[in-house]
Amino acid sequence: MENSDILYIIDTLFIIFSATLIILMAPGFAMLEAGLVRTKNVSTVLTGNVLLYAITSFVFFIWGYNLMFGGNGFFLDGFEDDGYSKYALFFFQMAFVSKTVSIISGGVAERIRIIPFMLFAVVMSGLIYPTVGNWTWGGGFLKEMHDLAGSTIIHSVGGWALLAGILILGARNGKYGKKGNVRAIPASNIPLVTLGGLLLWLGWFGFNGGSVLTMNSVENANLVAQVIVNTNTAGVSGAIISAIIVYLQYRKLDITMILNGALGGLVAITAGADVVGDWQPIVIGAIGGALVVFAVPMFDKLRIDDPVGALSVHLVNGIWGTIAVGLFSDLPIMPQLIGIGVVAVFTFVVAYVFFFAIDKIMPLRVTDEVEYDGLDVPEIGVESYPEFNKSKI
């Protein structure tokens, strides 16, 4: 066997393994959302997560990947191996696209109808995400923006699209009082939230580490290890600082905020995990965790109802992480700022237009009666907790 063949096999297996870790984030998102929504909506959230993985993967395979990387038509025609199997690279990118839509899923939960949301998933995986990816990772006019694994390309894109969806949908009934007071709607299953958060954390090692795309030399293998250590460091820093801030505010610890703080740190390091080191991931992750703690009540004050805190985690920290590359590395900050702005305008406008159009064709939001009783029976036909699901708040 030729040495080049061995290196080809190593990189192909590395990419496939990393993609598999990323796909573990699908049950992570599902469990996190299922634990944070009320019991009467759990089956709907779980069904939505399964369907969006299937639909986005299918659409991305047919034409999304071609749009993103300039292929010839449909499927994987026109692509060649580049030191590793073209199928491995597609599998890796396919794992990414479903995560972008998963970010939206939790934020619109408990009031969106599942069929219209799946139509929007087609738009995200077949138009919005591939277009942004083409401008950046595909060698387009934003290629100078450094974004290793998608602080902007994945997390901010998902966040901007989510913001558009929330503005069209509105808040859950009863979330905000007439005098502006915020009504807390507690999580229904903390063990599921914890499991989901930790699965996402685990998947992030494939998310960021795999984005190096090669470990066929000592230098590349060391870079992968550095990226993974930086990723974990930012995550633990986000968790610790969010725990400290919450305790200072309320003299109690909140596991949901700690987990979201960790996820905020992970999102923040995603853009620059390969170009920072030593103390820098600590600062980036800590700021990410702090931003989550302060952004959650900020969005509530603006009456932007986000049941899982996805805007605070993904949108806010996607922006912060992309800026941090210009602050903590030798790379210039201007391409980062330009990329953030262009992606924000494009994603929000296109997402808003399509959410609005879909809403006119078939209403996005369930009726007040369905929202009160829960979406599980009308939308899915089965409850997750039929023996005690009596929640009507």
Sequence and secondary structure as in RCSB ss.txt:
>XXXX:A:sequence
MENSDILYIIDTLFIIFSATLIILMAPGFAMLEAGLVRTKNVSTVLTGNVLLYAITSFVFFIWGYNLMFGGNGFF
LDGFEDDGYSKYALFFFQMAFVSKTVSIISGGVAERIRIIPFMLFAVVMSGLIYPTVGNWTWGGGFLKEMHDLAG
STIIHSVGGWALLAGILILGARNGKYGKKGNVRAIPASNIPLVTLGGLLLWLGWFGFNGGSVLTMNSVENANLVA
QVIVNTNTAGVSGAIISAIIVYLQYRKLDITMILNGALGGLVAITAGADVVGDWQPIVIGAIGGALVVFAVPMFD
KLRIDDPVGALSVHLVNGIWGTIAVGLFSDLPIMPQLIGIGVVAVFTFVVAYVFFFAIDKIMPLRVTDEVEYDGL
DVPEIGVESYPEFNKSKI
>XXXX:A:secstr
  HHHHHHHHHHHHHHHHHHHHHTHHHHHHHHHHHHS GGGHHHHHHHHHHHHHHHHHHIIIIIHHHHHT SSST
TTT   SSS HHHHHHHHHHHHHHHHHHHHHHTTTTB HHHHHHHHHHIIIIIHHHHHHHTTTSSTTTTS  SS 
IIIIIIHHHHHHHHHHHHH   TTSB TTS B     S HHHHHHHHHHHHHHHHHHHHGGG   SSHHHHHHHH
HHHHHHHHHHHHHHHHHHHHHHHHHSS  HHHHHHHHHHHHHHHTTTTTT  TTHHHHHHHHHHHHHHHHHHHHH
HTT   TT HIIIIIHHHHHHHHHHHHHSSS SHHHHHHHHHHHHHHHHHHHHHHHHHHHHS SB  HHHHHH S
IIIIIS  SSTTT     
